[in-house]
Amino acid sequence: MSIYVEARRCPQDHRCPAIRFCPVDAISQTGHDAPVVDNEKCISCGKCFRVCPYAAFQEREN
């Protein structure tokens, strides 16, 4: 499984709150673009799912 950001759900006008909560720094964001998940670092802890108010974080099979 990999985690990604559904850009249509993310308003992209704010700093993503999930960045602060990711324990392995797997989420990055340039400016106010949609955040990006580095699945090489991601441990699938689910914190990004719980923190995102827009349910923009999604999971998909590889």
Backbone hydrogen bonds, N-H to C=O, Kabsch-Sander energy under -0.5 kcal/mol:
donor,donor_aa,acceptor,acceptor_aa,energy
2,S,60,R,-2.8
4,Y,58,Q,-2.3
6,E,4,Y,-0.6
6,E,56,A,-3.5
7,A,5,V,-1.1
9,R,6,E,-1.8
10,C,6,E,-1.0
19,I,16,C,-1.1
20,R,17,P,-0.7
21,F,17,P,-0.7
22,C,18,A,-1.3
25,D,22,C,-1.0
28,S,36,V,-2.5
31,G,29,Q,-0.6
33,D,30,T,-2.4
36,V,28,S,-2.9
38,D,26,A,-3.5
38,D,36,V,-0.5
39,N,37,V,-1.0
41,K,38,D,-1.2
42,C,38,D,-1.9
50,R,46,G,-1.7
51,V,47,K,-2.0
52,C,48,C,-1.9
55,A,52,C,-0.9
58,Q,4,Y,-3.1
60,R,2,S,-2.6
